[in-house]
Amino acid sequence: MPSLSSYILPDLFSLSTTFRDATNPFWKRASAESRRWVNSYAVFADRRRAFFFQGQSELLSSHCYPYAGYEQFRTCCDLVNLLFVIDELSDEQCYGDARHTGDIFLRVMRDPTWSDGSKLARMTTDFRARLITTIKPRTFRRFLEHCDAYIDSVVQEAGLRDRGEILKLDEYIHLRRENSAVRVCFGVISYILGIDLPDEVFVDPVFQRIYFSAVDMVCWANDLYSYNMELNSGLEGNNFITVLMETQNMDIQAACDFVGRHYKRLMDDFLSAKASLRSFGPEVDVDVKRYIEACQHWPAGNLVWSFETPRYFGARRDQILRTRIVPLKPLEREPFKEED
């Protein structure tokens, strides 16, 4: 058993065997190009830049979009990098500054001719230009809606951080679905597949069970794995583990065990809803099936990526993956080496 200074992770991998992990064949080329693109804007000073790139967000994209062609995959790498930039910036900002940062992103996404000259505005302009070339109208409309909800929730998170406030579990579930940016990332699945699902699919209650089970699996796993890192950074307020400990009278191990049980419930609900989804017509059904299969890569890919990089578990990630025991102590960072 772990000591009081450590905790045991539930084995989420054993619950995800239904979902197949894969990597994108274009990821090394697209990763290098997207990384050079971020570097060209010099958004972060050297220390934060090293931490940013150690996360290897392009590798996350590779696991989560393994079916994407090169152009679409490069766009997704830029999107995930852009979202990580917004996340890194807003994590250190108060409510007002986070709103200002978010508004820059949203204004450019709505109007590509707008710019305040900031690095974030120019990055967003670049990304939007890549995205808009082939994205379908309904898909783009929904993508913008997800961007709006994402920024609103990031700003809300900053306000909670300012006040030192911890949400109740049901409130936090809704916030986390948005401020995790997972729904934004799901928003480009149809773009990659070249489809434009009708609104009746997304409002269908059974489809929503499938969709939100997949989104929530990513969110709950991410909070479980990122907790120690966030604790070391003073950002643990926005985390399921903290919410459970503060509002459900759990210690850290009980909270981790709860995450494992809830993850299984999410997986079971995903599979049962998938099996009972109604038909939307033969042509639409083909696209719905492809969309759901693409969604399945996110929970699986997120698990694998979380232990491939030092972002969450530092130099001990292989040991932690093997033993599932996480010491509650500062992470041992690896020296950063820039990749070609």
N, C-alpha and C positions, 0 to 999 in steps of 0.2 A: 504494500500500500504506500501511497505517496506521503511524504511528511507534510506538515502544515505549510511549508514553503513551496509546495508544488501541487499540481492537480493532474488528473488523468483525462485525456480526451476520449470521447466516445468514438467508436470505430465507424465513421461515416462511409468509409470506402466499402465496407461489407454491405451497406444498405444501397449502394449505387451500382451494383453489378449489372442491373438491367440496362443501364446507360453505357454506351460504348465511347471510350475516349479515343481521340485521334489528333493528329497535328496537321496543319496546313502545309502542303509541299512548297509554298512560296514564302514561308515565314522568314527565312534567313535574309533573303533579298529585300523583302518588304520591311522587315525589322530594321535593317541597316539604313534604308532610305527614310523611314519614318523617324528614326532616332536622329539622323542628321537634320531632318526638318525641325524637330524640337530644339536641337542644339543651336540651330541658326538664329533662334530668337533669344538665347541667353536669358531665359526666364528666371533661373535660380543661380545663386552663388554656388561655389564649388562644393561645399559640404552637402547642401540640400540637393544639388544636382546629382551627386553620387548616390544619395539615398533614393532619389527618384528613379534613376536608371537601374539600380540594383533590383528594383521590383520587376523589371523585364515585362512591362505591360504588353509588349508585342507578343511575347510567348503566351500570355493569357489569351490574347486574340487568336493565336494559332490553335489552341485547344478548343476554343469556343466557336470558331468559325472555320473548321477544317475543310468544309465543302466550298469555300469561296474561291472564285477565280482571282487572278492576280490583282486586277484593278480594284475590284470590290474589297479584296482583303487589305490592300494598301490603305484604302479609305477607312476601313474599320480600325486598322492600327493607328491612324491619325486621330480617329474619334476617341479611342480608349486613352491615348496619350493626352489628348485635349481635356478629357474628363478628369484624368489624374492631375493635370495642371490646375484645373479649377478646384479640385479637392484639396490639393496641397496649399494653394493660396488661401482658400476660405477657412481651412482649419486654424489659421492663426489670426483670423479677422473677427471683429465684432459684428454685430447685427448690421449696422449701417454700411460698413465696408464690404461685407459679404453681399449685400444687396447691390452695391455698386458694381462689384465684380460680375455678379450674375447678370445684371442688366446689360453689360457690355456684350456678353455672349448671346443673350436673347435678341438684342437689337440687330446684331449682325445676321443672326439666323433668320430673322424676319425680313431684313432689308440689306442685301449685300452691298448697297452703295453707301451705307452708313459706316463711319469710322471715327473714333476719337484719337486715332494714331497710336493707341496702346499696342503692346505686344499681343495681348489676348485678342484684341479686335482683329489684328492681322492674321493671327493663327486661325481664328474662327472663319475669316473670309476664305482662307486657303482651303480649309476643310469643307466648307459649304460648296465651294466651286467644284470639288471632286464629287461630292454627294449628289448634287443636283443634276448631273449629266444624264443619269438613267433612272433615278428614283421615280416611282409612280405617284400620281396625285394623292390618292387616299393614304398611301404609305407615308408620304411627306407630311401631310396634314397631321396624322397621328404622331409622327416623330416630333413635330414642333410642339404638340400638346404634351408629350413626355418631357421635352426640354423645359417647358414652362413649369411643370409639376416638380421636376428635379431642382431647378433653381429655387423655387418657393420653399422646398423642404430643406435645402442647404442653408437658406437664410433663417428658417425656423430653428434649425440646429444651432446656428450661431447665437440666436437669441436665448435658447435654452442654456447654452454654454455660458453666456454672459451672466445669467441668473443662477447658475448652478442647479438647474431644475432637471429632475429625472422624470420622464413620462411613465404612465402606467402601461402595462404590457399591450393592451389592445390599441392604445394610441400610438405606441412606439412601432407596432407592426406596420401600421399605415404609413408612418413617417419613413421607416426604413426601406419600404418598397420603393420610395421615390428618391430619397437622398443617397441611396446606394448606387444610383444611376443604372441599375440593372434593367429597368424598363426602357431607358434610353438605348441601351445596348441591344435589347430585344427588338427595338424599333427599327433596326437596320437589317433584320433577318429577311423580311420581305424584299428589301432593296437588293440584297445579295442574290436571292432566288429569282428575282425578276418578276415577282407576282404582286398583285394588288388586291388582297382579300377584301370582300365587302364588309361593311360595318356589322351586318347581321351575325357574322361569325364572332366578332370580338365582344358583342353584347350577349351572346348566348351563355346562359348560366353554367352549362357543363363545360364549354370551352374556357370560361373564366376560371373554373376550378383547375383545369389543366394548366392554364397560363400562370395563375398566381401560385400554384404549388411549385412550379419550376422556379419562378422568381424568388419565392420565399426560401427554397432550398439553398439558393446561392447566398441570400442575405444572412440566414441563420448560420450557415457554415463559415461565412466570412467573419461574422462577429465572434464566433467561437475561436477561430484561428488567429484573429488579429488582436484579441483581448490583451495579451501580455505586452505586445508592442504599444498599444494605445495606453495601457496603464503606465508604461515607462515614459510616454509622451504627454501625460496629463489629459488625454482625450477619451478616456474610458466611459464618459457619460453617455456617449452615443453608441451603445453596445447592448445586445440582448443579455449578456452575462451580468452587467451592472444593473440593468432593469430588473432582472429576476432576483438578484441579491437585495436590491433596495426596496422593491415593492412586493415580493413574494416571500420574504423572510428566509431566503436560502443562503447557504454558504457557497463558495465558489465551486466545490465539487458537485453539490446538488444542482447548481445551475447548469453545469456542463452536462450532467446526466439528463437533465430536462431537455436540453438541446438535442441530445441523441434520440430521445423518445419522440420529440416533436418532428425531427427530421424523418423518422420512419413513418409517422402519420402523414406527412406531406408526400412522401414517396407513394404510400398506399393510395392516397387520394388521387394523385396524378394518374396512377395506373388504372384505378377503377373508373375515373372520369373518362380517360382515353378510350376505354373499352365500351363505354355507354354513349359516346358522342353521336348525335343524330347526323343524318345526311343533309348537306346543303345543296345537293345536286351533283351529278357526276363530275362536271368540270371543276367546280369549286372544291369538291372533296379531295381531288388529287393535290391541289395546292395546300389545303388544310393539313393533309397528311405530311407533306414536305415541311411545312412550317413547324408542326409538332416535333417531328424528328430533329429539326434544327435546334429547337428549344432544349432538347435533351442533352445537347453537347455542353450547355452552360453549367449545370450542376456537376457533371462529371469532370469537365475541364478545369473548373475552379478548384476542385479538390486536389487534382494533380499539381496544378500550377502553384498552389499554396505551399507545397513542400519542395518545389524545384528551385525557388529563388530564396534569398535570405531575408526577404521583406518582413516576414512574420516571425520566423524562428531563428534567424541569424545563422551562425556557423554550426548550431546544434540540430539543424533541421532533419538530417538523416537519422540521428539518434532518436529524436522525438517522433519521427514517423515510425520507427521500429518499436519503441517502448510506449509511445503515447503519453509519456510523462513530461509535463512542462514545468521547469523550475520558475518560480515567481521571482525573477531577478532580471537585471538589465541584460539585453541581448548582446551577444558577442558578434560584433559586426565584422564582416570580411572586407579586406581592402578592395576598393573598386578599381576595375580595369575596363577601360573603354574598349568596346568591340569595334571591329572594322565595319 
